[in-house]
């Protein structure tokens, strides 16, 4: 097993407080990842929060053909890697195929399995065999109980550095709901992360542009911590209205520190 991955995983999951996955939805330009990571890393160091920078190097799941997908695979991966090299912050990105696992593994510490792909056996096995930490996003169509099978697929490779991220379940064509009853169930299988931004998406709109309810991020994040979430996943951007992907449900970067302070107080009260 990858010794470095074991160390990062232990640093993230072994503390009493929250850990954080945060960054933009997608790499929009070469400078953006480092600019955002500097701000988030500084906040997390100040409040003793283990931090992993996240960003998609490309967006494979878009509604419209004219939606932004990325600046180029290696350009984006190099921009993510600069965060790791410059700030010493672990990094995470999505992978969509076995081939992408091999490519992305050279640039990041955590491989994220997108929600729509959480049952893809070959992808889960390849991610496990990479030796990297694997974060599996729970499908909008998967029960909490069924997530044990996704975790088992990764662990069958000998890789036990696995996390589950809850991002809501499909409710009708254009909404998502989070059932907090599933939190203690999934925590039996792996440390549990709550995605406070994607769970507030409103997909499948007639315009082909995903909507969202960002004014509820704080409410849902607080509820998730009270329900037992071990970590938070938050997409953040200096100007969400100008973001090239998922701007409608992202947290404005200037609001992140205040939210984390509140969430840490809730986590501390549960000890």
HELIX and SHEET records of a PDB file:
HELIX    1   1 UNK A    3  UNK A   13  1                                  11    
HELIX    2   2 UNK A   32  UNK A   46  1                                  15    
HELIX    3   3 UNK A   73  UNK A   87  1                                  15    
HELIX    4   4 UNK A   98  UNK A  104  1                                   7    
HELIX    5   5 UNK A  115  UNK A  117  5                                   3    
HELIX    6   6 UNK A  121  UNK A  129  1                                   9    
HELIX    7   7 UNK A  147  UNK A  155  1                                   9    
HELIX    8   8 UNK A  182  UNK A  186  1                                   5    
HELIX    9   9 UNK A  198  UNK A  200  5                                   3    
HELIX   10  10 UNK A  214  UNK A  216  5                                   3    
HELIX   11  11 UNK A  217  UNK A  226  1                                  10    
HELIX   12  12 UNK A  240  UNK A  242  5                                   3    
HELIX   13  13 UNK A  247  UNK A  249  5                                   3    
HELIX   14  14 UNK A  253  UNK A  255  5                                   3    
HELIX   15  15 UNK A  256  UNK A  269  1                                  14    
SHEET    1   A 9 UNK A 251  UNK A 252  0                                        
SHEET    2   A 9 UNK A 231  UNK A 237  1                                        
SHEET    3   A 9 UNK A  19  UNK A  23  1                                        
SHEET    4   A 9 UNK A  50  UNK A  54  1                                        
SHEET    5   A 9 UNK A  90  UNK A  95  1                                        
SHEET    6   A 9 UNK A 110  UNK A 113  1                                        
SHEET    7   A 9 UNK A 133  UNK A 137  1                                        
SHEET    8   A 9 UNK A 162  UNK A 166  1                                        
SHEET    9   A 9 UNK A 191  UNK A 195  1                                        
SHEET    1   B 2 UNK A 169  UNK A 170  0                                        
SHEET    2   B 2 UNK A 176  UNK A 177 -1                                        
SHEET    1   C 2 UNK A 201  UNK A 202  0                                        
SHEET    2   C 2 UNK A 211  UNK A 212 -1                                        
END                                                                             
